[in-house]
Amino acid sequence: MSTEEPAPNGRKSGPDGARGKQEPSGVDLARVALRAAKEQARARGDAARQKKQARRGGGLRSGARADGRDPMALGAAINRLINERGWETPAAVGGVMGRWPQIVGEDLAKHCVPQRYDEDERVLTVSCDSTAWATQLRVLAPTLVARLNEDLGHGSVRMIKVLNPGGQPRRYGPLRAPGSTGPGDTYG
């Protein structure tokens, strides 16, 4: 009889009954090689899956839960764009220009029209169709600035600049005075 007995793991123990360190057998080498091959294949598969997901749009999938690709209402999409780009003040001033008659009153809105808003200077430029309405707007300017700042936020409008009433330039003709620039308005 041999003094070597098979160990529970399939290895043989040494002559003294204790297990000695032996070279792994063919089956053990095959298991190690198979495990390494599986890990490499998994890593290659993960890399390929990530590339594929990147091509599809980041791997987001439409499903039962909301994600960034779900459709949204037009108003919500515009609000998101305004917030992302930092256009809150210009958009608010644009809204004021659309609601100008409600802010200043129907009479003044018929004769004075907002033209532009300078965001850096915080100046709202308004043109009037006559000298009388331009004077009226200058008198009401502090009140309008306060009302606009309540609506838009403190400091959004620093002042209102009133443009000269302008008209079509007069055509050349026999009754044109030299140096005349427009219709007979009393501005100035």
Sine and cosine of phi, psi and omega as CSV:
sin_phi,cos_phi,sin_psi,cos_psi,sin_omega,cos_omega
0.00,0.00,0.49,-0.87,-0.03,-1.00
-1.00,-0.06,0.50,-0.86,0.02,-1.00
-0.99,0.10,-0.13,0.99,-0.01,-1.00
-1.00,0.00,0.80,-0.60,0.04,-1.00
-0.90,-0.43,0.55,-0.84,0.03,-1.00
-0.94,0.34,0.69,-0.72,0.05,-1.00
-0.99,0.13,0.26,-0.97,-0.04,-1.00
-0.87,0.49,-0.44,0.90,-0.02,-1.00
-1.00,-0.01,0.11,0.99,0.04,-1.00
0.99,-0.11,-0.13,0.99,0.01,-1.00
-1.00,0.02,0.43,-0.90,0.01,-1.00
-1.00,-0.05,0.60,-0.80,0.05,-1.00
-1.00,0.05,0.33,-0.94,-0.05,-1.00
-0.96,0.28,0.02,-1.00,-0.05,-1.00
-0.90,0.43,-0.40,0.92,-0.02,-1.00
-1.00,-0.02,0.10,1.00,0.05,-1.00
1.00,-0.03,-0.29,0.96,0.01,-1.00
-1.00,0.02,0.51,-0.86,0.01,-1.00
-0.98,0.22,0.73,-0.68,0.04,-1.00
-0.97,-0.25,0.31,-0.95,0.04,-1.00
-0.99,0.16,0.87,-0.49,0.00,-1.00
-0.85,-0.53,0.25,-0.97,0.06,-1.00
-0.92,0.40,0.61,-0.79,0.03,-1.00
-0.90,0.43,0.58,-0.81,-0.02,-1.00
-0.98,0.21,0.02,-1.00,-0.03,-1.00
-0.88,0.47,-0.60,0.80,0.00,-1.00
-0.92,0.39,-0.68,0.73,0.02,-1.00
-0.90,0.45,-0.67,0.74,0.04,-1.00
-0.89,0.46,-0.64,0.77,0.01,-1.00
-0.91,0.42,-0.64,0.76,0.03,-1.00
-0.90,0.44,-0.69,0.73,0.01,-1.00
-0.90,0.44,-0.69,0.72,0.00,-1.00
-0.91,0.42,-0.65,0.76,0.02,-1.00
-0.90,0.43,-0.68,0.73,0.02,-1.00
-0.88,0.47,-0.69,0.72,0.02,-1.00
-0.90,0.43,-0.65,0.76,0.01,-1.00
-0.91,0.42,-0.65,0.76,0.02,-1.00
-0.89,0.45,-0.67,0.74,0.01,-1.00
-0.90,0.44,-0.66,0.76,0.03,-1.00
-0.91,0.41,-0.66,0.75,0.00,-1.00
-0.91,0.41,-0.64,0.77,0.03,-1.00
-0.89,0.45,-0.68,0.74,0.02,-1.00
-0.90,0.43,-0.67,0.74,0.04,-1.00
-0.90,0.43,-0.63,0.77,0.03,-1.00
-0.91,0.42,-0.65,0.76,0.04,-1.00
-0.90,0.44,-0.67,0.74,0.01,-1.00
-0.90,0.43,-0.68,0.73,0.02,-1.00
-0.91,0.41,-0.63,0.78,0.02,-1.00
-0.91,0.42,-0.64,0.77,0.02,-1.00
-0.91,0.42,-0.65,0.76,0.04,-1.00
-0.89,0.45,-0.68,0.73,-0.02,-1.00
-0.91,0.42,-0.67,0.74,0.02,-1.00
-0.91,0.41,-0.61,0.79,0.03,-1.00
-0.90,0.44,-0.62,0.78,0.04,-1.00
-0.93,0.38,-0.55,0.83,-0.03,-1.00
-0.99,0.15,-0.18,0.98,-0.01,-1.00
0.89,-0.45,0.57,0.82,0.12,-0.99
1.00,0.04,0.12,0.99,0.07,-1.00
1.00,0.09,0.09,1.00,0.04,-1.00
-0.96,0.28,0.70,-0.71,0.02,-1.00
-0.85,-0.52,0.65,-0.76,0.05,-1.00
-0.96,0.27,0.68,-0.73,-0.03,-1.00
-0.37,-0.93,-0.41,-0.91,-0.07,-1.00
-0.96,0.29,-0.40,0.92,-0.03,-1.00
-0.98,-0.20,0.46,-0.89,-0.03,-1.00
-0.94,0.34,0.63,-0.77,0.12,-0.99
-0.65,-0.76,-0.04,-1.00,-0.08,-1.00
-0.92,0.38,-0.24,0.97,-0.04,-1.00
-0.99,-0.13,-0.05,1.00,-0.02,-1.00
-0.93,0.38,0.52,-0.85,0.05,-1.00
-0.91,0.40,0.51,-0.86,0.04,-1.00
-0.69,-0.72,0.31,-0.95,0.00,-1.00
-0.90,0.43,0.48,-0.88,-0.04,-1.00
-0.87,0.49,-0.67,0.75,0.01,-1.00
-0.88,0.47,-0.66,0.75,0.03,-1.00
-0.92,0.40,-0.63,0.78,0.01,-1.00
-0.92,0.40,-0.64,0.77,0.02,-1.00
-0.93,0.38,-0.68,0.73,0.05,-1.00
-0.87,0.49,-0.65,0.76,0.03,-1.00
-0.89,0.45,-0.67,0.74,0.03,-1.00
-0.90,0.43,-0.68,0.73,0.01,-1.00
-0.88,0.48,-0.68,0.73,0.00,-1.00
-0.93,0.37,-0.65,0.76,-0.01,-1.00
-0.91,0.42,-0.60,0.80,-0.06,-1.00
-1.00,0.01,-0.17,0.99,0.00,-1.00
0.97,0.24,0.58,0.82,-0.04,-1.00
-0.98,-0.19,0.45,0.90,-0.09,-1.00
-0.89,0.46,-0.77,0.64,-0.05,-1.00
-0.91,0.41,-0.76,0.65,0.02,-1.00
-0.87,0.49,-0.58,0.82,0.03,-1.00
-0.93,0.37,-0.63,0.77,0.02,-1.00
-0.91,0.41,-0.65,0.76,0.03,-1.00
-0.92,0.39,-0.60,0.80,0.08,-1.00
-0.88,0.47,-0.61,0.79,0.08,-1.00
-0.91,0.41,-0.59,0.81,0.05,-1.00
-0.91,0.42,-0.64,0.76,0.02,-1.00
-0.90,0.44,-0.54,0.84,0.06,-1.00
-0.96,0.28,-0.48,0.88,0.00,-1.00
-0.97,-0.23,0.36,0.93,-0.07,-1.00
-0.80,0.60,-0.71,0.71,0.01,-1.00
-0.88,0.48,-0.59,0.81,0.01,-1.00
-0.95,0.32,-0.49,0.87,-0.06,-1.00
-0.99,0.17,-0.73,0.69,-0.10,-0.99
-0.99,-0.17,-0.24,0.97,-0.04,-1.00
0.97,-0.23,0.44,-0.90,-0.08,-1.00
-0.90,0.43,-0.68,0.74,-0.05,-1.00
-0.89,0.46,-0.76,0.65,-0.02,-1.00
-0.92,0.38,-0.58,0.81,-0.02,-1.00
-0.92,0.39,-0.46,0.89,0.03,-1.00
-0.92,0.38,-0.46,0.89,-0.12,-0.99
-0.92,-0.40,-0.25,0.97,-0.01,-1.00
-0.79,-0.61,0.80,-0.59,-0.10,-1.00
-0.82,-0.57,0.77,-0.64,0.06,-1.00
-0.93,0.36,0.70,-0.71,-0.06,-1.00
-0.98,-0.21,-0.77,0.64,-0.06,-1.00
-0.38,-0.93,0.25,-0.97,0.03,-1.00
-0.77,-0.64,0.81,-0.58,0.05,-1.00
-0.99,-0.10,0.94,-0.34,-0.09,-1.00
-0.93,0.38,-0.59,0.81,-0.02,-1.00
-0.93,0.37,-0.72,0.70,-0.02,-1.00
-1.00,0.07,-0.28,0.96,-0.07,-1.00
0.85,0.52,0.74,0.67,-0.03,-1.00
-0.88,-0.48,0.78,-0.62,0.09,-1.00
-0.99,-0.14,0.84,-0.54,-0.02,-1.00
-0.99,-0.16,0.78,-0.63,-0.05,-1.00
-0.79,-0.61,0.69,-0.72,0.07,-1.00
-0.94,-0.33,0.58,-0.81,-0.01,-1.00
-0.87,-0.49,0.39,-0.92,-0.06,-1.00
-1.00,-0.06,-0.07,1.00,0.08,-1.00
-0.44,-0.90,0.25,-0.97,0.01,-1.00
-0.90,0.44,-0.63,0.77,-0.04,-1.00
-0.89,0.46,-0.69,0.73,0.00,-1.00
-0.95,0.31,-0.54,0.84,0.07,-1.00
-0.90,0.43,-0.67,0.74,0.04,-1.00
-0.90,0.43,-0.68,0.73,0.02,-1.00
-0.87,0.49,-0.67,0.74,0.01,-1.00
-0.91,0.40,-0.60,0.80,0.04,-1.00
-0.90,0.44,-0.60,0.80,0.02,-1.00
-0.92,0.38,-0.63,0.77,-0.04,-1.00
-1.00,0.07,-0.08,1.00,-0.11,-0.99
-0.82,0.57,-0.74,0.68,0.00,-1.00
-0.87,0.50,-0.63,0.78,0.02,-1.00
-0.92,0.40,-0.66,0.75,0.02,-1.00
-0.91,0.40,-0.63,0.78,0.04,-1.00
-0.88,0.47,-0.68,0.73,0.02,-1.00
-0.89,0.45,-0.68,0.73,0.00,-1.00
-0.91,0.41,-0.66,0.75,0.02,-1.00
-0.91,0.42,-0.64,0.77,0.02,-1.00
-0.93,0.37,-0.52,0.85,0.11,-0.99
-0.90,0.43,-0.63,0.78,-0.06,-1.00
-0.97,0.23,-0.66,0.76,-0.11,-0.99
-0.99,-0.11,-0.38,0.93,-0.11,-0.99
0.87,-0.50,0.53,-0.85,-0.10,-1.00
-0.86,0.50,0.77,-0.64,0.07,-1.00
0.99,0.11,0.11,0.99,-0.01,-1.00
-0.94,0.35,-0.62,0.78,0.04,-1.00
-0.85,-0.52,0.86,-0.51,0.00,-1.00
-1.00,0.01,-0.61,0.79,0.01,-1.00
-0.40,-0.92,0.30,-0.95,0.07,-1.00
-0.94,-0.34,0.82,-0.57,0.03,-1.00
-0.98,-0.18,0.83,-0.55,-0.03,-1.00
-0.99,-0.16,0.84,-0.55,0.03,-1.00
-0.99,0.12,0.48,-0.88,0.06,-1.00
-0.88,0.48,0.59,-0.81,0.09,-1.00
-0.90,0.43,0.72,-0.70,-0.02,-1.00
-0.81,-0.59,0.39,-0.92,0.03,-1.00
-0.63,-0.78,-0.09,-1.00,0.06,-1.00
-0.94,0.34,0.67,-0.75,0.06,-1.00
-0.90,0.43,0.60,-0.80,-0.02,-1.00
-0.95,0.31,0.59,-0.81,0.02,-1.00
-0.98,0.21,0.41,-0.91,0.05,-1.00
-0.94,0.34,0.66,-0.75,0.01,-1.00
-0.16,-0.99,-0.03,-1.00,-0.08,-1.00
-0.93,0.36,-0.39,0.92,-0.06,-1.00
-0.98,-0.22,0.24,0.97,-0.04,-1.00
-1.00,0.08,0.77,-0.63,0.03,-1.00
-0.99,0.11,0.62,-0.79,0.04,-1.00
-0.88,0.47,0.72,-0.69,0.02,-1.00
1.00,0.05,-0.02,1.00,0.02,-1.00
-0.95,0.31,0.70,-0.71,-0.05,-1.00
-0.91,-0.40,-0.20,0.98,-0.03,-1.00
-0.05,-1.00,-0.28,-0.96,-0.03,-1.00
-0.90,0.44,0.30,-0.96,-0.12,-0.99
-0.95,0.30,0.88,0.48,0.07,-1.00
-1.00,0.09,0.50,-0.86,-0.03,-1.00
-1.00,-0.01,0.35,0.94,-0.05,-1.00
-0.92,0.40,0.65,-0.76,0.13,-0.99
0.73,-0.69,0.00,0.00,0.00,0.00
